[in-house]
Amino acid sequence: SFPTRRSSDLDQIIRYLTSSQLTALYQAIIPDVRLHSVVLLLHQTGARVGELLALDLEEVDLDQRKFQVIGKGNKRRWCFYGEEASLLLNKYLKYYRHPQINSLFTAKKPFSNTISRLSYSRLYESFQDAIKPYPLLKGVRLHDLRHTYATERVQLISLEELRALMGHENIQTTLHYQKVTSQKAEEAAQKALQLLHK
């Protein structure tokens, strides 16, 4: 199981991955370069799965390591990724992407061999197959990488900056991540107290 935080306002559960879960996840997806690229980009950019899958190759600035997505309410925003994701994405583009279509992430249909944009169902299947042998990853969803991105950054940048990067219309949505980190700090303090009193 992994940490969750229920927001009383939206009755929304924020599920993020712990460092041990992230280690297990990256170990699980190493053999699949396409899946590895998707997961790393989701984790490093905070993009929604649908936003990433909708991208065409020409929409990604490979030199500046950024791309623009169209989020909720038809709002455009920039997503930025690091060197590790850049190296992996370049490897995927060079050796694994099918060049016949414009989509950034492509798939070949097993029987007809036709090339299409990678669908959510195909990605989900690959993800589930990869994490199945890892009990620590039971119940982990691709969307949890977006929550992980936010909880990792909420103490490092301003809430307004995080709101812009996440594409939240309302700052209240972004504030939920601050509550998560406050809860994490409280849990760490309580754990330390218990250890000190033993």
Order of alpha helices (4+ residues) and beta strands (2+ residues): beta-beta-alpha-alpha-alpha-beta-beta-beta-alpha-beta-beta-alpha-alpha-alpha-alpha
